[in-house]
C-alpha cells in the first residue's frame, strides 16, 4: 500500500492511498478557504448512562447536491475546488469539515447535566473517484486496499491519548440518511468506548473468561457447521446471517481466526475478507436489482494498548428492508424498550441471499 499525506488550505489533513506509487505534484484542495474551528461538546444523559455529542454547526453541511456540485468528485475547475484532488490515486481520507467530535474541542458549556469536550475525531473515506460506482462494483484489489487503509487510520488515530475506540462505517442510500451519494464512508474515533461496542465487548470478555476462546469465532464455527445461514466461506473468512439477527437481511462478515482489528489482519485474511465483503454486497444488489441501502459498521478492539484476546474484528450490516417492497424502521419496542421484534426468520432471508449467484470478477470503474 502506498500513501501520501497532504494539507488542505483550511488546515485539514488528507491522505491518499493506492496500490501503486502516487505521483508527486498533487495538491490538496478545499471548498473552504478558512478553518471551521469546530468545537463540539458532550452532555451526559443521566437516565441512559451515556454521552451525547452536540455539534450545531453540522446543520450547514452539504446536503444531496446536484452532480455538478459534488464535493467528493475530483477537482475539474481550480476556480471551484472540491474536497478531492485530481490525480492518480485510488482512495482518499480527509478530516471531516463538519465533525461531531474534534480533538481540539474545548470549554464545554456549564449546564444542569455534566458536560465535557468532545475530544474525538471524524474522517471521510472516499472509496473511488467515480461518483457512479459503489463499494460492490469496485475490484477486489480496491476493497483489500480499503481494509488496509482502515487499518492505517485505526493505528494513526488510535495513537492519540484521548482516543479509545475507532469505528469505520458506511451509510448507503437516502433511506439511511446519506447526504452525499458519492461512494464513501466515515470513521468516528471516540474519547470513550461507545455503548453498543462496549456491551458487545463485555459479552465477549465474559465468554473468553469462561471458555478461553473468542465468542464470535465460536459463533462463526457453529454457523459454518450448520450451513443454513452461510453466504460465503473459505479458509480465512466467513459471511452469514446470524441466527439472532435483529434486522431483516442482517449479515455479519469476519475473519475465521481470532483477529482484534484491521491492523492485525494477515495478507491472506485481508484478501479473503475482501472476497466475503464483495460477495455480500453483490448479493444485496442482485436480490433487489437496484441500489440497496444499508449501514455497514466495523467493530474492532479498543485502542487502549491492551491485548484484547476476547475481541474479534467483524462487520455488521443493518439493511432497512423488511421485504422487497417495505422498509423496516425502528418502532415502539425497539426505540422505547430496546427489544427488537422480527417478523421474518433469519433462515428465510439467508436462503434468499444464498440463491443469488454472483461473480467476484472486477467491474471496471468508469473514468473519473
N, C-alpha and C positions, 0 to 999 in steps of 0.2 A: 504494500500500500504506500502510495506517495501522497504527501500533504504539503500545503503551503499556507502559512499564516499571513493575513493582511489586516490592515486597519482602515476602517471606513472614515469618511470626512467628519462624521458626527462622533467619532471616538469609539464606535462599537467594533468588536472583533469579528472577522470572518475567516474560516478555514476551508480551503478547497481540498478535495480528496479525489484520487484517481488510481486506476490500476496501472497507469503508465506515467512517466515523468511529466510534471506540469511545467509548461514553458514559462520563461521569465517574461516580465513586462506586463503582467496582468494587474490592473489597478482595481481597487475595491470601490464601488460606487455606493451612494446612498441617496434616496429621495429626499433626505432631510439634511440640511447643512449644519444644524446645531444639535448639541446633545439634548436628550429628553429630560435628564435629571429626574428620572423616575424614583419615587420614594413610597413604595407600597408599605403597608404595615399589617400586623397581625392583631386580631382580637380573640380573646379566649371565650369559648362557649361553655359556660359552667354546667349546663344540663347534659350536654353530649360529651364533655371532657375532651374537647379538641379545638385546635386553632382554625380560624377562618381568616383568609387574606383579603385585603381591600386595596384596590387599585383603580380609583375612579377615572383616571386618565385613559384607561382602556376603552372608554366609550368613544374615543376619537380614532380608533384603529380602522384600517381599511376593511370595508365590508362588501364582498361579492362585486368587485369592479368589472366593467366590461373588458373583453380580451385585450384591447389596445392599451389598457392601463394596468395590466397585470404586474404587480410589484415583484413577482418571483420569476419573471421572464428575464433572460439576459438583456443587458442594455443594447439597444439598437440605435438610439439617438442620444449622444452625450448631453444634449440640452435638456433631456427628460430622463434622468437616471432612475434605475430601478434598484432593487437590493442585490441583484446578481450581475457580476461582471461578464463581459463577453470573453470567450477564450476556450481552450481545450482542457476541460476537466469534467468530472462526472457527478460529483456530489458537493454541495456547499452547506456549511453550518455557520450561522451567524447569530449574534446576540439579538434577542427579540427587542424591537423598538418599544413595545408595549408590555413589559413584563409584569406578571403577578408577584414575582419575587425578584429582589435585586440585592447583590452582595453588599452594596454601599448604602442600603436603606438605613434611615436614622430618625431619631426624635419622634417616636410614635406619639399620638395624642394621648392625653390623660383622660380616662373615661370611667364609667361605673363598673366596667369589667377590666381585667388585666389586659394590657397591650404589650407589643414587642415589635422591634424592627423585623421586617420580612426578609431576613438575610439569606435568601436563596438565589437561584439563577435560572433564567429561561432562555432557551435557544430554539431557533427554527432550523429544521433539517430538510433541505430541498433535494429530492431524490434524483432529479433529472432536469435538463434544460427544456425538455419537450413539454409544453403545457397540456398536450392532449394525451399523454401517456398515463399510466397508472402503475402502482407498485407491481401489480400482477403481470403487466406487459413487459417489465424490464428483464433483461437477460440474467441468468443465474450469477454471472460474474459481478453484475451490479449489486445484486442482493447480498452476495458474500461481502462485497466492499462496504455495503451499508452496515452489516453486522460488525465488521472490523472498525468502521468509523464510530459506531455506538460504543464499542469497547474503548476506543481512544478518548471519546468525550467523557465516558464514565471515569476513566483514570484521571484525566485532566481536571474535571470539575470536582470529582470526589477528593482531590488532594487539598482542597480548601478546608480549613479548620471548621468553618461553620456548616459545611455540607455533610448531611448524614444519610441522604438517600437520593439516588439518581433514577428517574423514571422516563425512558423513551416511550413515546406513543404516537399513534396516527389516528386522527379523526378523518373519516372519509364520507362525504355526502352531506347535503344540506339537512338531511334527516337527523344527523347527529351534531348539527351546529357549525359546520365548516363555513368559514368566512372567505376563504380563498381556495379555489378548486384546482390550482396547480398542484401536482403531486408533491406532497411534503408532509412531514411530521414535526413533532416538537420534543424537546427534552425539558422536563422540570426537575430541578435539583433543590431539595428541601433542607431546611435547617433542623429537621426532625424526621423521624420515620412516620409517614402519614398513617392514618387509621387503618386503611384497607391492607396495605402490606404488613403493618405491624401485627394485625390479627392473624394473617397467614403465617408470619414468621413465628408467632407464639405457638401455633399449632404444629409447625414444622419442628420447632425446638422441643416441644413436649414429646413428639413422636420419636425424635432422634434419641432423646434421653432414655426412652423406654425400650427402643428396638435397635439402637445403634446403626440406623440406616436412614436414608432420605425418604420422607413421606411421599414426595412427588415421584421419585424414581420407582418406589414400590407400586404406586398407583399406575404408572405407565407400564410396569411389568404385568400387572394384573389385567390392564386393558388389552395389552398385546396378547396375552394368553386367551382372553375371552374373544377378542377379534370383532365383536359385533359393532363396535363404535369406532374402529380404527380407520383413518382416512389415508395415512401414509406411515410406512415403517421401513427402516433399513437398520444397519448395524449401529448407527450413531444418532439417529433422530427418530421422533415419532410425532404424529399429529392425530388427535382423537377428539370426539365429542365425549366429555366426561359423563359418567353415569349420574352425577349430581348436578348437571347443567342447570343454571338458573335462567338462561335465555334460550329461546329457540335458535338453533344453529350455532350455539356457543361452541368454540373449538379451542383446545389447548395445543400448543406446539412447544417442543422441548428437546434437549439432548437426552439420550437414554442413560448416559453415565453421569454421575454427580459432577456438577459444574456450577459454581456460585455466581458467575457474572460473565458478561461478554468478553472481558479481557482474558478470562481463563479458558476460553474456547480453543481447543486444538484445531489445526487447519482442517483435518478430516471431519471433525464435528461441525465446524462452521459451514463447510460445503454441504453436508447432509442437512443441516438446519435450513440452509437456503432452499434446498430442494423441497423440504417439507413445507416451508412457508409458501413457496410459489405454488405448490400443489393445492394447498388450501385456498389461496387467493383465486386461482383459476377455477376451482370447483364452485366457489361462491359466484363468480362472474357467469359461468356457463349455466348454472342451475336457473338463474333468472334471466339470462340472456340480455342483461342490461347492467349498468354500473351498480354495484352492490354496496350499500352504506354499512359502516362498521366502526367500532372503536377497537383498535389493537393496542394492548398495553403489555409492556415487557417488564416483568418483575425479576429483581436480582438482589444480591446481598447488600446490606447497608455498607456505606463507605466509612466505617469506623476503625478499619485496620484489623479487626478480628477475623479469625479463620472462617467462621460460619459454615461448618460442615453440614449443618442441617438444611441449608438453603439451596434451592435449585432454580437456575435460570429458566424462565419459561414465558411464553406469551399466552394471553387470554384474549380471544375475540368475542366482542359483545355486539352482534348484529341486531338491529331493531326489528327484523321481520318475524312475525308470528306465522303467517302463511305467505303464499306468493302475492297476496293482494292486500294484506292487512299489516299494520305496524304494531309492534309491541312497545309500549311506553310504560314506565314505572307508574303504578297506580296506588290505591289506598294502602293495601297491605305491604307493598314494597317500601313506599316512602314513609308511611306513618309507623309501621311496625318493624320494618327491616326484614320481614319474611317474604320470600319470593313465592309466587304462585304460578305454576306452569300448567298449561292445558295441552301440551304436546310432549310426547315422550322423547328423551334423547335418542333412543334406538330408532325412532321413526325418522328424525332429521338426519341421523348418521346414515341410515340406509339410503335416503335420498341423495346425500352427498357422495356416498360410495358408488352409486350408479353413474355418476358423471365421470366420463373419461376425459383426461386432459393430457396435453403434451407439454413437456418442460423445455422444448426447443425454444430458443430465444425469439422473441418478437422484436424485429428491428425497430429502433427508435427513429422517429421522424427527424429530419434535420432541424436544428434549433434556428 
